[in-house]
């Protein structure tokens, strides 16, 4: 009877963990889709409200800034309250922001609406990542890769859906349809199992484990450099392709190839990290990033285009391995806070990097900017070696 009870509990635990993964992946897809559908709306807002490029860039920055600034407060709040309630409320707030945007009459209204939506999205990464980590325990690296991959699906699906809706109705009505989808995701959180608390999610760390906490700043540094390299490559990719004779449709297809490869890289490298370990996987993906960026720079157009899916795999693969390492070296019981700090570093780097690369590009052209992205990826390698002693064997 005891054995049967143990088997039943194990099956129930796996089912609950899988449900947690499914719901957090749905929420991740929604929030990441909300983040990137702004790009589809910017030309429409420019035409309707007469906005300059700098004001359009500011709209995107307001959303990203609100999301980045509130990651840590959201993680700390989840340590004191039910994380599911905060995640559901944050998702509803992100929905409400886009509803407000649909009724906006100009730049100020759009800024306020996107700030509200970005604030709501700040809850998703720290809470959902921690929920997956705690649900799967030591076997979380692969599921976190799946969760991470779902965000790329949302980035592809929601902007594409928005483009279709805009051919059928106004942008204001399209936002109401997208808001309805967001409410479905917010309601789904109610069916997610309770997020395990720190004391039940994992055994207490031994004295030898305590020393590994010092590796967390190194992990954040690697995440920031990895994101900066990715932003640098994407910033100069169209200019590189133009110099090789690519047309605008070809450039659009090139970005699609990079994003498809990136989604595959996020999915595959979560499992690869379990088998090769963090150090080997980071050395492999970042080393490949350097080689592939330099290869795309020197090859003619057609071979360079053929290389882009592999570039996407290498560019995005590292991030999944890093996300899966956060709970391993986070201070005991502070997983939400650790994820919040890590995502703040990554999002902040993603916002700052294009500005810095732009200065380099203005000074020396796209080739210098692209070489800077490769050099940034190369810089992650010594940080990864320094991180290795802080990781579990």
Steps between C-alpha positions, in 0.01 A plus 500: 500500500786733585669424167176565311457829685858599413448420131174693496666802660785484250261487204297787647817703551610450140154593373503817710848592377394449139192715555717771649726486194204514258335800668820697557596436135163636388545810715859542378386482137236764566731746677784466250248537219365817663856632519575451130165588342594863572729480194198428280307794643775764481449585128124531557549730798750705302250553219201571725664721763785652295774368732872535429736203510637615835151506651427155357822371654393658829171308491691172474736617772216587738363146482844337540601743775188436708546126461869509594462740794231292673652152460671504840201646691276237337735221605520627857123537521460140386715387792242640741175433315348232279700514178204376297286794608775747409558330164129506417468864610809597299363329190167680544687829541691437176166438331354819647791702365424391145131571551596855606726525194202417281320806635803732493483823304868583472856456618440568871217249517707235323793561738280457807330192356826328409645582842202323660538198271876482557447516876263204476749302293768552767336228710530225240870417477597478869185321618443260210869406478512427872177299479647271232829472688331398824250267334772292333779537759836365385350396165392858417762591239316333211153629597641852540629465144147410389358796694760728343418366153131583549586868521643487148181336379305794642737749337430336165127431546354820647665749259397273211143480633497878542609545139210282384250681723613836364393391153151426633434776753647813659799488729281599794267206444799269447631595844167403656528154341854464635378617841238223500777245440689650793202456729491129409865468603438688825208269581713192426733593785221403742541138386874494567612302807620703795859614462714297735661694778876508540510271799312221320632547150855391573711375791705747700838573353806357661790716616682424176200628303500835675821605333344454158277801551791724402457387142172683452656835394708307246185337366332841465811633322492212251128553443551871439791447259313223317198726453721791391665283234159389372370859483815615324472233234131571437562875486756473220360196317288700250789733419734205449252333264438825311873530438491152344213596269197370691154641428251598772299173469826306527592690814158421649550132423846515654359623829241222490780246449690637800189493722404145397855387575488687829181326607652162414816594691308590814311172489800278426761659725295446815538127453857538372594680820382202704729267308812710440481726804484877513866577431533280192168615359578870546846456349344313207216744430697821555801368307268406215341846518838667443592270210160525334478881527843537343403246235182686410703821468754356256283270286303613192126555530362152431740307728453766768122456481540122530705555815240713678287220657817362660588851619157516663553167677833615643380852586198384700615162628714639780209682662311180580805350671546816705133515605517139614804581717335786693326278762818296545708790628225726638504554878278242670135604496559800271436344158241760394732783601794338321301460179382861531856632535622281214221610264556862596867466402408331173221742403709800602789378288265447207380859529846657538701291254350633172584855608865411567532298181343789313787724612749241375311465174490877447876513549604205285203363307297181532805273484646651816164471674462136400859428606417663834211257543734206432755640747228532764405135453868407530519688829249260656749210482734605785196587713364149438829346612491712818141389562575128471628450859172641637285240320388159616682213342 
